[in-house]
Amino acid sequence: MSNQSEAQKVMFTRHLVLNSTPDAIHLVESAIDEISHELDFKDDVYGNVIVAVTEAVNNSIIHGNKSDPDKLVWVEFETLGSYRLTVRVRDEGPGFDPNNLSDPTAPENLINIGGRGVFLMQQLSDELSFLDSGRIAQLIFNI
């Protein structure tokens, strides 16, 4: 008998390996659709997951891997029990310092086209952390 309680057991994992191209976003959306059906996400949870995770993948493609189609992005979905979804998005870029980002809600930044991705990820996930010098975004959602 295992020492893990039922809520701590990993229920499933799913991995994607993507080239750094715009088409990769469609693969992520399809995977999230499948996971949403399997876990019976509520509409608001589904919306939060799809926006935050596609933003993380988009950031990895554009900012991390500089849209180099020969560089990869790895996406790992893992559930713990039936109530938490952890998503890790990793790229091959140099990383970044998440504490050194400008505030997208500051008046001087409101008209900027970019700069809201990490802010959206923070607002839509229940927990967000960056690992490996910013090369891994880890998003946790209570489902």
URRA-V279796 format. One record per backbone hydrogen bond with DSSP energy under -0.5 kcal/mol. CO is the residue of the C=O (numbers start at 0). NH is the residue of the N-H. E is the energy in kcal/mol with one decimal. If there is no record, write none. Layout:
BEGIN
CO/NH/E
CO/NH/E
END
This chain:
BEGIN
4/7/-1.1
4/8/-0.9
5/8/-0.7
8/10/-0.5
8/80/-2.8
11/78/-2.1
13/76/-3.1
15/74/-2.5
17/72/-2.4
18/20/-2.2
20/23/-1.7
21/24/-1.4
22/25/-0.8
22/26/-1.0
23/27/-1.8
24/28/-2.6
25/29/-2.2
26/30/-2.1
27/31/-2.5
28/32/-2.3
29/33/-2.2
30/34/-2.6
31/35/-2.8
32/36/-2.0
33/37/-2.4
34/38/-2.6
35/39/-1.0
35/40/-1.7
41/45/-2.7
42/46/-2.4
43/47/-2.2
44/48/-2.8
45/49/-2.8
46/50/-2.0
47/51/-2.4
48/52/-2.6
49/53/-1.7
50/54/-1.9
51/55/-2.1
52/56/-2.6
53/57/-2.6
54/58/-2.6
55/59/-2.2
56/60/-2.6
57/61/-2.9
58/62/-1.9
58/63/-2.0
59/64/-2.9
60/66/-3.3
64/67/-1.9
66/68/-0.8
67/19/-0.5
67/70/-2.2
70/19/-1.5
71/91/-0.5
72/17/-3.1
73/89/-2.7
74/15/-2.7
75/87/-2.4
76/13/-2.3
77/85/-3.3
78/10/-1.6
78/11/-0.5
78/80/-0.6
79/82/-1.1
79/83/-1.0
82/142/-2.4
83/79/-2.0
83/85/-0.5
84/140/-2.8
85/77/-2.3
86/138/-3.0
87/75/-2.5
88/136/-2.6
89/73/-2.5
95/97/-0.8
96/99/-2.0
97/100/-0.6
101/103/-0.6
102/105/-1.5
105/108/-2.2
105/109/-0.8
106/109/-0.8
108/111/-1.2
115/119/-2.8
116/120/-2.5
117/121/-2.5
118/122/-2.3
119/123/-2.4
120/124/-1.8
126/139/-2.6
128/137/-3.2
130/133/-0.7
130/134/-0.6
130/135/-2.0
131/134/-1.7
132/95/-1.5
134/90/-1.7
135/130/-2.5
135/137/-0.5
136/88/-2.5
136/138/-0.6
137/128/-2.2
138/86/-3.0
139/125/-2.3
139/126/-1.6
140/84/-2.8
140/142/-0.7
END
